[in-house]
Amino acid sequence: MKKYCLAVDLVNDPQMIEEYEEYHKQIWPEIEKSIKDAGISQMEIYRLGERLFMIMETEEDFSFENKAQMDASNAKVQEWEELMWKYQKALPSAKPGEKWVLMNKIFALKE
């Protein structure tokens, strides 16, 4: 099992943030299927103000490249991503066209 943490910001508009959260109370079934089909077994999104933080647990063979290829050929995923981008904005440090940015782990407490 692998774990990834990613971040993105939301547009600073309370109504839009509320709408974004409403969409995530019950994501479209096609989106859930695409997430699972890519090898993602767990996904959680947290919010603090405008900042979103995602934790993903994946199968060992998961790759972002494979997920991107699968998403590019899935019209429903493209529709969802276009809709979500209305609410999201790139982090200041994001590369052009980059949405969710992979975070670097800097600490892990181990027993």
N, C-alpha and C positions, 0 to 999 in steps of 0.2 A: 504494500500500500504506500502510495506517495501522497504528500500533502503540499498544496500550493496556497499562497495568500496573495490576493490581488486587490488593487484599489482603483477607484474612479470617483469623480466628483459629480454632484447633481447641480442643476441650475438652481440658483438661489431664489426660489419662489415657493413659498409655503404651499400654495394650491397645487403646483406641479409636483412637489415632493409628496404630498398626500395622494395624488393620482398614481404616482410611481409605486408607492407602497400598496395601493389598492390592487394594481396589476399583479403584484407579487404575492398577494394573499392566495391567489389561485392562478398560477401560470397556465398558459395554454397547454393542452395535453401533448401537442406536437413538439413543444419546446422541452417539456420534461423527458419525452422519449429521445429527443436528439442529445440531451445531456447524458442520459444513461447509456445510449448507444455508443457514445464516444469513450466510454470507460470511466465516467465520473460516478462514483458510488455515493458520495455525500457532498452536499453543497449548502453553505449557509452564507447569508449576507447580513451584515450589521451596518447601522448608520449612526453617525455622530455629526449633527449639523448637516452640512452638505457632503461630507465624506462618506463613501461606501467602502466597506471592507469585506471581501469574499474569502471564505475558506473552502477549499475543494480537497476532497480525498478521492484518489483515483486508483485504478488498476495499475500494475507495474508497467504495462506497455502503453499507457496513455501518452499522447503527444499533442501539443498545441497545434502543430502543423497539420496533423491528421484531423483534428477537430475543426480547424479552419477550412480544410478542403471539404469535409462533410457539410459544414454550414453553408459554404458557397454554393453548393448544389441543392440546397433545401429552401424552396421558396417561402415556406412558412417561417423558418428561422430568419431569413432575410427580412421578412415583413416585421417580425418581432424586434429584430435589431434596429431597424429603421425607426420603429415606434419608440423604443427605449432611448435612442440617441436624442430624441426630442427633449428628454428629461436629463440626460447625462451631459457632462462636459469633460474634456480631457484634463488630466492633471497638468499643472504647469511644467512638470519635467517630462511629460509624454512626448514621444516622437510623433511626427506628422502621421495622422491616420490611426494612431494607437488609442485604444479605448481603455479597457482594463489593463493596468500595469502590474506586472509581476513584482512582488516585494521580496527583498532579501531577508532571510532569517539572520538575526544578529544575536539571539540568545535562546537557549532551551534549558529548562530546569529538568534535571534527570535525577531519579532516586538512586 
